[in-house]
Amino acid sequence: MSEALVNDLATTLRNAANRSRGRGMRVSFEWLCDTLDGDETLTRQVLMRAGFTPPMATEWAYGKGCARLADHCYPELLADHLTDILDDHDTL
């Protein structure tokens, strides 16, 4: 797995988290892992590179972690965008 792939995915996830305007955001590891073709190692690398901290339960937190992913974006649209990034890197 390339650094460029991890960076591209992390940037996209971080941009979604930054929409919380300082409240922070939580994201489910399971949801993101499913989005990233079930690759747990890639999921952890992306979350850490994006600035999320490991969970107390099942959700990773960015900043204060007050908001949920769906509060600031459409999870389905974000999942589609992340999948497109994976597909683009697979064709390189």
Gaussian input, Z-matrix of N, CA and C with variables (Angstrom, degrees):
# hf/3-21g

backbone

0 1
 N
 C     1     B1
 C     2     B2     1     A1
 N     3     B3     2     A2     1     D1
 C     4     B4     3     A3     2     D2
 C     5     B5     4     A4     3     D3
 N     6     B6     5     A5     4     D4
 C     7     B7     6     A6     5     D5
 C     8     B8     7     A7     6     D6
 N     9     B9     8     A8     7     D7
 C    10    B10     9     A9     8     D8
 C    11    B11    10    A10     9     D9
 N    12    B12    11    A11    10    D10
 C    13    B13    12    A12    11    D11
 C    14    B14    13    A13    12    D12
 N    15    B15    14    A14    13    D13
 C    16    B16    15    A15    14    D14
 C    17    B17    16    A16    15    D15
 N    18    B18    17    A17    16    D16
 C    19    B19    18    A18    17    D17
 C    20    B20    19    A19    18    D18
 N    21    B21    20    A20    19    D19
 C    22    B22    21    A21    20    D20
 C    23    B23    22    A22    21    D21
 N    24    B24    23    A23    22    D22
 C    25    B25    24    A24    23    D23
 C    26    B26    25    A25    24    D24
 N    27    B27    26    A26    25    D25
 C    28    B28    27    A27    26    D26
 C    29    B29    28    A28    27    D27
 N    30    B30    29    A29    28    D28
 C    31    B31    30    A30    29    D29
 C    32    B32    31    A31    30    D30
 N    33    B33    32    A32    31    D31
 C    34    B34    33    A33    32    D32
 C    35    B35    34    A34    33    D33
 N    36    B36    35    A35    34    D34
 C    37    B37    36    A36    35    D35
 C    38    B38    37    A37    36    D36
 N    39    B39    38    A38    37    D37
 C    40    B40    39    A39    38    D38
 C    41    B41    40    A40    39    D39
 N    42    B42    41    A41    40    D40
 C    43    B43    42    A42    41    D41
 C    44    B44    43    A43    42    D42
 N    45    B45    44    A44    43    D43
 C    46    B46    45    A45    44    D44
 C    47    B47    46    A46    45    D45
 N    48    B48    47    A47    46    D46
 C    49    B49    48    A48    47    D47
 C    50    B50    49    A49    48    D48
 N    51    B51    50    A50    49    D49
 C    52    B52    51    A51    50    D50
 C    53    B53    52    A52    51    D51
 N    54    B54    53    A53    52    D52
 C    55    B55    54    A54    53    D53
 C    56    B56    55    A55    54    D54
 N    57    B57    56    A56    55    D55
 C    58    B58    57    A57    56    D56
 C    59    B59    58    A58    57    D57
 N    60    B60    59    A59    58    D58
 C    61    B61    60    A60    59    D59
 C    62    B62    61    A61    60    D60
 N    63    B63    62    A62    61    D61
 C    64    B64    63    A63    62    D62
 C    65    B65    64    A64    63    D63
 N    66    B66    65    A65    64    D64
 C    67    B67    66    A66    65    D65
 C    68    B68    67    A67    66    D66
 N    69    B69    68    A68    67    D67
 C    70    B70    69    A69    68    D68
 C    71    B71    70    A70    69    D69
 N    72    B72    71    A71    70    D70
 C    73    B73    72    A72    71    D71
 C    74    B74    73    A73    72    D72
 N    75    B75    74    A74    73    D73
 C    76    B76    75    A75    74    D74
 C    77    B77    76    A76    75    D75
 N    78    B78    77    A77    76    D76
 C    79    B79    78    A78    77    D77
 C    80    B80    79    A79    78    D78
 N    81    B81    80    A80    79    D79
 C    82    B82    81    A81    80    D80
 C    83    B83    82    A82    81    D81
 N    84    B84    83    A83    82    D82
 C    85    B85    84    A84    83    D83
 C    86    B86    85    A85    84    D84
 N    87    B87    86    A86    85    D85
 C    88    B88    87    A87    86    D86
 C    89    B89    88    A88    87    D87
 N    90    B90    89    A89    88    D88
 C    91    B91    90    A90    89    D89
 C    92    B92    91    A91    90    D90
 N    93    B93    92    A92    91    D91
 C    94    B94    93    A93    92    D92
 C    95    B95    94    A94    93    D93
 N    96    B96    95    A95    94    D94
 C    97    B97    96    A96    95    D95
 C    98    B98    97    A97    96    D96
 N    99    B99    98    A98    97    D97
 C   100   B100    99    A99    98    D98
 C   101   B101   100   A100    99    D99
 N   102   B102   101   A101   100   D100
 C   103   B103   102   A102   101   D101
 C   104   B104   103   A103   102   D102
 N   105   B105   104   A104   103   D103
 C   106   B106   105   A105   104   D104
 C   107   B107   106   A106   105   D105
 N   108   B108   107   A107   106   D106
 C   109   B109   108   A108   107   D107
 C   110   B110   109   A109   108   D108
 N   111   B111   110   A110   109   D109
 C   112   B112   111   A111   110   D110
 C   113   B113   112   A112   111   D111
 N   114   B114   113   A113   112   D112
 C   115   B115   114   A114   113   D113
 C   116   B116   115   A115   114   D114
 N   117   B117   116   A116   115   D115
 C   118   B118   117   A117   116   D116
 C   119   B119   118   A118   117   D117
 N   120   B120   119   A119   118   D118
 C   121   B121   120   A120   119   D119
 C   122   B122   121   A121   120   D120
 N   123   B123   122   A122   121   D121
 C   124   B124   123   A123   122   D122
 C   125   B125   124   A124   123   D123
 N   126   B126   125   A125   124   D124
 C   127   B127   126   A126   125   D125
 C   128   B128   127   A127   126   D126
 N   129   B129   128   A128   127   D127
 C   130   B130   129   A129   128   D128
 C   131   B131   130   A130   129   D129
 N   132   B132   131   A131   130   D130
 C   133   B133   132   A132   131   D131
 C   134   B134   133   A133   132   D132
 N   135   B135   134   A134   133   D133
 C   136   B136   135   A135   134   D134
 C   137   B137   136   A136   135   D135
 N   138   B138   137   A137   136   D136
 C   139   B139   138   A138   137   D137
 C   140   B140   139   A139   138   D138
 N   141   B141   140   A140   139   D139
 C   142   B142   141   A141   140   D140
 C   143   B143   142   A142   141   D141
 N   144   B144   143   A143   142   D142
 C   145   B145   144   A144   143   D143
 C   146   B146   145   A145   144   D144
 N   147   B147   146   A146   145   D145
 C   148   B148   147   A147   146   D146
 C   149   B149   148   A148   147   D147
 N   150   B150   149   A149   148   D148
 C   151   B151   150   A150   149   D149
 C   152   B152   151   A151   150   D150
 N   153   B153   152   A152   151   D151
 C   154   B154   153   A153   152   D152
 C   155   B155   154   A154   153   D153
 N   156   B156   155   A155   154   D154
 C   157   B157   156   A156   155   D155
 C   158   B158   157   A157   156   D156
 N   159   B159   158   A158   157   D157
 C   160   B160   159   A159   158   D158
 C   161   B161   160   A160   159   D159
 N   162   B162   161   A161   160   D160
 C   163   B163   162   A162   161   D161
 C   164   B164   163   A163   162   D162
 N   165   B165   164   A164   163   D163
 C   166   B166   165   A165   164   D164
 C   167   B167   166   A166   165   D165
 N   168   B168   167   A167   166   D166
 C   169   B169   168   A168   167   D167
 C   170   B170   169   A169   168   D168
 N   171   B171   170   A170   169   D169
 C   172   B172   171   A171   170   D170
 C   173   B173   172   A172   171   D171
 N   174   B174   173   A173   172   D172
 C   175   B175   174   A174   173   D173
 C   176   B176   175   A175   174   D174
 N   177   B177   176   A176   175   D175
 C   178   B178   177   A177   176   D176
 C   179   B179   178   A178   177   D177
 N   180   B180   179   A179   178   D178
 C   181   B181   180   A180   179   D179
 C   182   B182   181   A181   180   D180
 N   183   B183   182   A182   181   D181
 C   184   B184   183   A183   182   D182
 C   185   B185   184   A184   183   D183
 N   186   B186   185   A185   184   D184
 C   187   B187   186   A186   185   D185
 C   188   B188   187   A187   186   D186
 N   189   B189   188   A188   187   D187
 C   190   B190   189   A189   188   D188
 C   191   B191   190   A190   189   D189
 N   192   B192   191   A191   190   D190
 C   193   B193   192   A192   191   D191
 C   194   B194   193   A193   192   D192
 N   195   B195   194   A194   193   D193
 C   196   B196   195   A195   194   D194
 C   197   B197   196   A196   195   D195
 N   198   B198   197   A197   196   D196
 C   199   B199   198   A198   197   D197
 C   200   B200   199   A199   198   D198
 N   201   B201   200   A200   199   D199
 C   202   B202   201   A201   200   D200
 C   203   B203   202   A202   201   D201
 N   204   B204   203   A203   202   D202
 C   205   B205   204   A204   203   D203
 C   206   B206   205   A205   204   D204
 N   207   B207   206   A206   205   D205
 C   208   B208   207   A207   206   D206
 C   209   B209   208   A208   207   D207
 N   210   B210   209   A209   208   D208
 C   211   B211   210   A210   209   D209
 C   212   B212   211   A211   210   D210
 N   213   B213   212   A212   211   D211
 C   214   B214   213   A213   212   D212
 C   215   B215   214   A214   213   D213
 N   216   B216   215   A215   214   D214
 C   217   B217   216   A216   215   D215
 C   218   B218   217   A217   216   D216
 N   219   B219   218   A218   217   D217
 C   220   B220   219   A219   218   D218
 C   221   B221   220   A220   219   D219
 N   222   B222   221   A221   220   D220
 C   223   B223   222   A222   221   D221
 C   224   B224   223   A223   222   D222
 N   225   B225   224   A224   223   D223
 C   226   B226   225   A225   224   D224
 C   227   B227   226   A226   225   D225
 N   228   B228   227   A227   226   D226
 C   229   B229   228   A228   227   D227
 C   230   B230   229   A229   228   D228
 N   231   B231   230   A230   229   D229
 C   232   B232   231   A231   230   D230
 C   233   B233   232   A232   231   D231
 N   234   B234   233   A233   232   D232
 C   235   B235   234   A234   233   D233
 C   236   B236   235   A235   234   D234
 N   237   B237   236   A236   235   D235
 C   238   B238   237   A237   236   D236
 C   239   B239   238   A238   237   D237
 N   240   B240   239   A239   238   D238
 C   241   B241   240   A240   239   D239
 C   242   B242   241   A241   240   D240
 N   243   B243   242   A242   241   D241
 C   244   B244   243   A243   242   D242
 C   245   B245   244   A244   243   D243
 N   246   B246   245   A245   244   D244
 C   247   B247   246   A246   245   D245
 C   248   B248   247   A247   246   D246
 N   249   B249   248   A248   247   D247
 C   250   B250   249   A249   248   D248
 C   251   B251   250   A250   249   D249
 N   252   B252   251   A251   250   D250
 C   253   B253   252   A252   251   D251
 C   254   B254   253   A253   252   D252
 N   255   B255   254   A254   253   D253
 C   256   B256   255   A255   254   D254
 C   257   B257   256   A256   255   D255
 N   258   B258   257   A257   256   D256
 C   259   B259   258   A258   257   D257
 C   260   B260   259   A259   258   D258
 N   261   B261   260   A260   259   D259
 C   262   B262   261   A261   260   D260
 C   263   B263   262   A262   261   D261
 N   264   B264   263   A263   262   D262
 C   265   B265   264   A264   263   D263
 C   266   B266   265   A265   264   D264
 N   267   B267   266   A266   265   D265
 C   268   B268   267   A267   266   D266
 C   269   B269   268   A268   267   D267
 N   270   B270   269   A269   268   D268
 C   271   B271   270   A270   269   D269
 C   272   B272   271   A271   270   D270
 N   273   B273   272   A272   271   D271
 C   274   B274   273   A273   272   D272
 C   275   B275   274   A274   273   D273

   B1=1.4505
   B2=1.5216
   B3=1.2992
   B4=1.4569
   B5=1.5307
   B6=1.3126
   B7=1.4691
   B8=1.5230
   B9=1.3241
   B10=1.4680
   B11=1.5258
   B12=1.3224
   B13=1.4709
   B14=1.5209
   B15=1.3252
   B16=1.4633
   B17=1.5297
   B18=1.3221
   B19=1.4728
   B20=1.5216
   B21=1.3257
   B22=1.4666
   B23=1.5239
   B24=1.3271
   B25=1.4656
   B26=1.5287
   B27=1.3379
   B28=1.4658
   B29=1.5283
   B30=1.3149
   B31=1.4621
   B32=1.5209
   B33=1.3169
   B34=1.4614
   B35=1.5202
   B36=1.3243
   B37=1.4637
   B38=1.5298
   B39=1.3288
   B40=1.4686
   B41=1.5291
   B42=1.3235
   B43=1.4636
   B44=1.5258
   B45=1.3224
   B46=1.4714
   B47=1.5266
   B48=1.3278
   B49=1.4680
   B50=1.5217
   B51=1.3168
   B52=1.4642
   B53=1.5273
   B54=1.3092
   B55=1.4698
   B56=1.5229
   B57=1.3151
   B58=1.4709
   B59=1.5193
   B60=1.3182
   B61=1.4625
   B62=1.5399
   B63=1.3179
   B64=1.4567
   B65=1.5146
   B66=1.3176
   B67=1.4653
   B68=1.5269
   B69=1.3079
   B70=1.4556
   B71=1.5195
   B72=1.3130
   B73=1.4552
   B74=1.5244
   B75=1.3125
   B76=1.4608
   B77=1.5150
   B78=1.3253
   B79=1.4637
   B80=1.5300
   B81=1.3090
   B82=1.4593
   B83=1.5250
   B84=1.3198
   B85=1.4600
   B86=1.5257
   B87=1.3133
   B88=1.4620
   B89=1.5291
   B90=1.3385
   B91=1.4549
   B92=1.5342
   B93=1.3383
   B94=1.4562
   B95=1.5201
   B96=1.3080
   B97=1.4576
   B98=1.5324
   B99=1.3131
   B100=1.4681
   B101=1.5289
   B102=1.3267
   B103=1.4585
   B104=1.5231
   B105=1.3312
   B106=1.4626
   B107=1.5266
   B108=1.3052
   B109=1.4723
   B110=1.5234
   B111=1.3289
   B112=1.4586
   B113=1.5189
   B114=1.3102
   B115=1.4660
   B116=1.5314
   B117=1.3423
   B118=1.4625
   B119=1.5255
   B120=1.3184
   B121=1.4605
   B122=1.5232
   B123=1.3200
   B124=1.4671
   B125=1.5202
   B126=1.3200
   B127=1.4686
   B128=1.5234
   B129=1.3284
   B130=1.4698
   B131=1.5269
   B132=1.3348
   B133=1.4664
   B134=1.5240
   B135=1.3158
   B136=1.4624
   B137=1.5302
   B138=1.3206
   B139=1.4719
   B140=1.5244
   B141=1.3274
   B142=1.4680
   B143=1.5235
   B144=1.3248
   B145=1.4660
   B146=1.5262
   B147=1.3316
   B148=1.4684
   B149=1.5263
   B150=1.3413
   B151=1.4579
   B152=1.5135
   B153=1.3265
   B154=1.4612
   B155=1.5239
   B156=1.3201
   B157=1.4618
   B158=1.5211
   B159=1.3386
   B160=1.4688
   B161=1.5225
   B162=1.3082
   B163=1.4683
   B164=1.5229
   B165=1.3275
   B166=1.4528
   B167=1.5326
   B168=1.3298
   B169=1.4669
   B170=1.5335
   B171=1.3225
   B172=1.4630
   B173=1.5188
   B174=1.3258
   B175=1.4583
   B176=1.5258
   B177=1.3170
   B178=1.4542
   B179=1.5153
   B180=1.3323
   B181=1.4619
   B182=1.5208
   B183=1.3306
   B184=1.4535
   B185=1.5201
   B186=1.3178
   B187=1.4670
   B188=1.5204
   B189=1.3116
   B190=1.4631
   B191=1.5208
   B192=1.3099
   B193=1.4566
   B194=1.5194
   B195=1.3223
   B196=1.4620
   B197=1.5305
   B198=1.3018
   B199=1.4690
   B200=1.5229
   B201=1.3143
   B202=1.4567
   B203=1.5237
   B204=1.3103
   B205=1.4595
   B206=1.5257
   B207=1.3191
   B208=1.4674
   B209=1.5332
   B210=1.3287
   B211=1.4630
   B212=1.5243
   B213=1.3322
   B214=1.4644
   B215=1.5183
   B216=1.3175
   B217=1.4649
   B218=1.5258
   B219=1.3032
   B220=1.4629
   B221=1.5248
   B222=1.3398
   B223=1.4698
   B224=1.5300
   B225=1.3379
   B226=1.4620
   B227=1.5271
   B228=1.3191
   B229=1.4621
   B230=1.5292
   B231=1.3296
   B232=1.4595
   B233=1.5321
   B234=1.3241
   B235=1.4663
   B236=1.5282
   B237=1.3222
   B238=1.4672
   B239=1.5273
   B240=1.3257
   B241=1.4698
   B242=1.5342
   B243=1.3286
   B244=1.4672
   B245=1.5253
   B246=1.3278
   B247=1.4666
   B248=1.5300
   B249=1.3235
   B250=1.4614
   B251=1.5176
   B252=1.3293
   B253=1.4709
   B254=1.5271
   B255=1.3416
   B256=1.4745
   B257=1.5215
   B258=1.3235
   B259=1.4632
   B260=1.5221
   B261=1.3206
   B262=1.4695
   B263=1.5277
   B264=1.3241
   B265=1.4598
   B266=1.5248
   B267=1.3207
   B268=1.4700
   B269=1.5221
   B270=1.3244
   B271=1.4613
   B272=1.5119
   B273=1.3262
   B274=1.4702
   B275=1.5035
   A1=107.40
   A2=114.54
   A3=119.47
   A4=112.28
   A5=113.59
   A6=120.55
   A7=110.35
   A8=115.98
   A9=120.15
   A10=110.92
   A11=117.02
   A12=120.85
   A13=110.37
   A14=116.65
   A15=120.88
   A16=109.88
   A17=117.17
   A18=120.84
   A19=111.86
   A20=116.96
   A21=120.28
   A22=111.70
   A23=116.59
   A24=120.36
   A25=111.00
   A26=116.20
   A27=120.61
   A28=111.47
   A29=116.98
   A30=120.44
   A31=110.81
   A32=116.73
   A33=121.02
   A34=111.08
   A35=117.09
   A36=121.24
   A37=110.83
   A38=117.21
   A39=121.39
   A40=111.21
   A41=116.61
   A42=119.81
   A43=111.28
   A44=117.00
   A45=120.52
   A46=110.03
   A47=117.00
   A48=121.26
   A49=111.69
   A50=117.04
   A51=120.46
   A52=112.97
   A53=117.57
   A54=120.43
   A55=111.86
   A56=117.44
   A57=121.19
   A58=112.37
   A59=117.05
   A60=123.23
   A61=113.30
   A62=114.84
   A63=119.98
   A64=115.92
   A65=117.80
   A66=120.08
   A67=111.72
   A68=116.43
   A69=120.27
   A70=110.47
   A71=115.57
   A72=119.91
   A73=110.45
   A74=114.96
   A75=122.08
   A76=109.10
   A77=115.26
   A78=120.07
   A79=108.39
   A80=115.33
   A81=121.99
   A82=110.03
   A83=116.39
   A84=120.82
   A85=109.60
   A86=116.86
   A87=121.57
   A88=111.04
   A89=117.33
   A90=121.23
   A91=110.35
   A92=116.29
   A93=119.58
   A94=111.18
   A95=117.60
   A96=121.38
   A97=110.31
   A98=117.20
   A99=120.62
   A100=110.48
   A101=116.72
   A102=121.93
   A103=111.30
   A104=116.31
   A105=121.83
   A106=111.55
   A107=116.27
   A108=123.97
   A109=113.84
   A110=116.90
   A111=120.75
   A112=115.08
   A113=117.89
   A114=122.58
   A115=109.66
   A116=116.28
   A117=121.39
   A118=112.25
   A119=117.28
   A120=120.30
   A121=110.31
   A122=116.66
   A123=120.57
   A124=110.59
   A125=117.23
   A126=121.38
   A127=110.80
   A128=117.58
   A129=120.60
   A130=111.29
   A131=116.43
   A132=119.83
   A133=111.23
   A134=116.66
   A135=121.07
   A136=110.44
   A137=117.09
   A138=120.36
   A139=111.09
   A140=116.80
   A141=119.46
   A142=111.27
   A143=117.92
   A144=121.32
   A145=110.82
   A146=117.17
   A147=121.08
   A148=112.10
   A149=117.61
   A150=120.53
   A151=114.90
   A152=117.37
   A153=121.53
   A154=108.94
   A155=116.04
   A156=120.84
   A157=109.33
   A158=116.05
   A159=120.04
   A160=112.04
   A161=115.24
   A162=120.37
   A163=114.07
   A164=113.53
   A165=120.74
   A166=107.62
   A167=116.08
   A168=121.55
   A169=107.57
   A170=117.45
   A171=120.03
   A172=113.77
   A173=118.42
   A174=120.73
   A175=111.05
   A176=115.65
   A177=122.37
   A178=107.91
   A179=117.35
   A180=121.42
   A181=111.51
   A182=114.51
   A183=123.07
   A184=106.16
   A185=117.13
   A186=119.83
   A187=110.62
   A188=116.62
   A189=121.50
   A190=112.68
   A191=117.43
   A192=121.51
   A193=114.42
   A194=117.26
   A195=121.07
   A196=113.53
   A197=117.78
   A198=121.22
   A199=110.95
   A200=113.93
   A201=119.45
   A202=108.66
   A203=115.77
   A204=121.34
   A205=111.60
   A206=116.94
   A207=121.29
   A208=113.10
   A209=117.93
   A210=120.34
   A211=112.37
   A212=117.87
   A213=120.76
   A214=115.13
   A215=117.30
   A216=119.73
   A217=108.76
   A218=115.14
   A219=120.69
   A220=107.78
   A221=117.87
   A222=119.86
   A223=113.54
   A224=117.20
   A225=119.84
   A226=110.92
   A227=116.35
   A228=120.59
   A229=110.86
   A230=116.44
   A231=120.67
   A232=109.80
   A233=117.39
   A234=121.26
   A235=110.56
   A236=116.94
   A237=120.65
   A238=111.08
   A239=116.09
   A240=120.62
   A241=110.32
   A242=117.19
   A243=120.82
   A244=110.88
   A245=116.89
   A246=121.38
   A247=110.40
   A248=116.99
   A249=120.83
   A250=111.13
   A251=117.00
   A252=120.81
   A253=110.11
   A254=116.64
   A255=120.01
   A256=110.70
   A257=116.22
   A258=120.64
   A259=111.35
   A260=116.93
   A261=120.59
   A262=111.31
   A263=116.74
   A264=120.25
   A265=111.12
   A266=117.79
   A267=120.54
   A268=112.00
   A269=116.36
   A270=119.66
   A271=113.54
   A272=118.15
   A273=120.81
   A274=111.39
   D1=134.02
   D2=-172.77
   D3=-89.20
   D4=154.68
   D5=175.99
   D6=-62.36
   D7=-37.50
   D8=-179.27
   D9=-62.58
   D10=-39.73
   D11=178.58
   D12=-63.85
   D13=-48.91
   D14=179.73
   D15=-60.37
   D16=-43.69
   D17=179.61
   D18=-62.29
   D19=-45.20
   D20=-179.32
   D21=-63.14
   D22=-44.44
   D23=179.35
   D24=-65.87
   D25=-43.39
   D26=-179.08
   D27=-64.56
   D28=-40.43
   D29=178.61
   D30=-61.77
   D31=-43.29
   D32=179.04
   D33=-62.92
   D34=-43.98
   D35=179.31
   D36=-66.77
   D37=-42.18
   D38=179.03
   D39=-63.47
   D40=-39.50
   D41=177.70
   D42=-61.23
   D43=-39.25
   D44=176.36
   D45=-64.63
   D46=-41.67
   D47=-179.40
   D48=-66.31
   D49=-34.21
   D50=-178.94
   D51=-69.15
   D52=-13.86
   D53=176.53
   D54=-69.52
   D55=-12.04
   D56=-178.86
   D57=-74.45
   D58=-7.56
   D59=177.02
   D60=52.59
   D61=53.07
   D62=175.08
   D63=90.54
   D64=-11.20
   D65=179.69
   D66=-80.12
   D67=-18.62
   D68=-176.90
   D69=81.57
   D70=177.50
   D71=-176.90
   D72=-153.59
   D73=153.10
   D74=174.97
   D75=-116.15
   D76=145.20
   D77=176.42
   D78=-137.85
   D79=139.97
   D80=179.65
   D81=-74.47
   D82=128.47
   D83=176.68
   D84=-60.70
   D85=-42.62
   D86=-178.45
   D87=-60.60
   D88=-45.04
   D89=179.69
   D90=-60.59
   D91=-48.97
   D92=-178.05
   D93=-66.01
   D94=-40.02
   D95=178.89
   D96=-61.94
   D97=-44.22
   D98=176.90
   D99=-60.25
   D100=-40.43
   D101=179.25
   D102=-64.03
   D103=-34.95
   D104=-177.87
   D105=-95.39
   D106=38.90
   D107=175.03
   D108=59.60
   D109=29.71
   D110=175.95
   D111=75.25
   D112=13.03
   D113=-177.75
   D114=-86.58
   D115=98.77
   D116=-176.69
   D117=-66.08
   D118=-37.07
   D119=179.82
   D120=-64.90
   D121=-46.79
   D122=177.56
   D123=-61.28
   D124=-42.01
   D125=-179.85
   D126=-59.44
   D127=-46.44
   D128=178.95
   D129=-62.87
   D130=-43.13
   D131=-179.75
   D132=-62.53
   D133=-42.25
   D134=179.94
   D135=-64.84
   D136=-46.54
   D137=-179.96
   D138=-60.91
   D139=-44.97
   D140=-179.34
   D141=-67.27
   D142=-42.27
   D143=179.62
   D144=-65.31
   D145=-32.62
   D146=179.69
   D147=-77.05
   D148=-9.56
   D149=177.48
   D150=96.41
   D151=13.92
   D152=177.31
   D153=-82.41
   D154=149.38
   D155=177.78
   D156=-104.03
   D157=149.88
   D158=-178.94
   D159=-57.25
   D160=152.75
   D161=-172.86
   D162=-79.66
   D163=157.36
   D164=166.57
   D165=-85.29
   D166=-28.53
   D167=178.95
   D168=-128.47
   D169=-106.13
   D170=-176.15
   D171=-114.04
   D172=-7.24
   D173=-177.23
   D174=-110.91
   D175=136.68
   D176=174.84
   D177=-88.56
   D178=146.15
   D179=-175.10
   D180=-114.60
   D181=143.78
   D182=173.06
   D183=-116.80
   D184=127.51
   D185=-177.63
   D186=62.88
   D187=-133.51
   D188=-178.82
   D189=-74.25
   D190=-18.82
   D191=177.71
   D192=68.52
   D193=26.81
   D194=-176.29
   D195=-76.24
   D196=-32.68
   D197=-174.34
   D198=-102.37
   D199=158.35
   D200=174.69
   D201=-98.54
   D202=159.32
   D203=-178.41
   D204=-50.91
   D205=-46.00
   D206=-176.75
   D207=-67.65
   D208=-13.61
   D209=178.18
   D210=-72.08
   D211=-22.04
   D212=-173.38
   D213=-128.35
   D214=-2.72
   D215=176.20
   D216=-161.42
   D217=171.82
   D218=175.85
   D219=-91.70
   D220=110.83
   D221=-177.77
   D222=-54.23
   D223=-36.54
   D224=-179.29
   D225=-65.91
   D226=-39.98
   D227=178.80
   D228=-67.53
   D229=-42.08
   D230=177.32
   D231=-62.82
   D232=-43.08
   D233=178.67
   D234=-60.52
   D235=-41.85
   D236=177.50
   D237=-62.13
   D238=-41.94
   D239=-179.41
   D240=-65.60
   D241=-43.47
   D242=178.73
   D243=-64.23
   D244=-39.09
   D245=178.08
   D246=-64.84
   D247=-39.57
   D248=176.64
   D249=-60.72
   D250=-40.38
   D251=177.82
   D252=-62.85
   D253=-44.91
   D254=177.24
   D255=-58.15
   D256=-46.67
   D257=-179.06
   D258=-62.67
   D259=-41.48
   D260=179.69
   D261=-61.79
   D262=-40.81
   D263=-179.21
   D264=-72.99
   D265=-29.26
   D266=177.64
   D267=-68.33
   D268=-27.61
   D269=-178.69
   D270=-87.32
   D271=-7.81
   D272=-179.53
   D273=-75.58

